[in-house]
Amino acid sequence: MATFHLTILTPEQVVFEGDVESLTAPGVAGCLGILAHHTPLLAAVRRGVLHVRREEGRKYFAVDESFLHVNGNAAVLLADAAVEVADEHAARQAHEAMVRG
């Protein structure tokens, strides 16, 4: 499957950077699915769980409100807070902790 470059940034650090096959994000207006060679896009992302599929397997991230920019076979997610977690269940727990503040 074709890949694109994904970078997840917070004000403090680069949370993730690498080539991925797909990204699913909780957009403000609905779920966003991104594949390689996606049309240019700038979208608001709400708090929730990012699903990233790589050749090596899936990765999950709990993210706070953020912006997703897709252009030129690359995507950048700029988030107030983001944390990589082991699985979807842990991502949902981290998301709930972000909501509680």
N, C-alpha and C positions, 0 to 999 in steps of 0.2 A: 504494500500500500504506500502511496505517496506521503511524504512528510512535510511539515513546515516548522519553522523555528518559533518556540514559545519562550517568553520571558515573563516572569511574575515578580514584580517589584513592590516593595513597601518603602516608606521614607528611611527605614533603617538598614535594609539589606536586599540583596537579590535572593528571593526565596527559591526560585527554580529557573533554570535556563537549559534548553536542550531541544532536540528535534522530537516532534510528536506526530502521531497519525490523526488524532482528533482531540477536540476540546469541547466540552459541554459546560455552559455557564448559565447561572440563573439571572437572565436579563430582567430589567425592570418591566419590560413589555411582554415578557415570556421567555421561555428557554431558548438559548442560543446554541446552535451546533456549528462548529467550525471545522472544516477539512482543508487540506492543501489547496492552494490556488483559489481561496475564497475571495469574493469580490471585496474591495475596500469597505471598511466598516468602522464606525465609532459608536459605541453603545455604553449605556450605563448598566452596571451590574449590581444587583442587590446582595445583601448578606446571604450566604448559602454555601453550597458545596460545589466545587469544580471537579469535573471528571476528566482526567487526561489519560488518553490511551497511547501507549508507546509499544514498540516492538517487544520490549522486555516485559510488558504487562501494564496494568493500570496504576495510576497514582491519584490520590485524592487530596484536596486542599480545602480547608475551611477559610472563607474569605469574608472580609467586611465589605462595605459599600466600595465600589471601584469603577474604573473605566476600562473598557477593552478597545484597543485599537488594532485593526487588522489591515495590513497593506503589504504588497510585494512578497507574498508567501511567508509572512512573519506576523506574529501577534504579540502584543505587549499588554499585560494586565497591570494597571497601576492601582494598588489597593492601600487603604489605610492600615489594614492588618491582614496577614495571610499566614497560614501555618500548614505544613505538610503533615499528613497523618497516615496511619498504617492502612486503614480501610474506611469504607463508607460509614460504618457505625461510629467510629472515632471522629470522623469528619462532622457528623451530625452533632455529637456531643460538644466538640469544639465550637461549632456554630452556635449552639445554645448558650455556651459560656460567653461568647461575644455579645449575644443579644442581651444577656443579663448584665453585661458591663463589668 
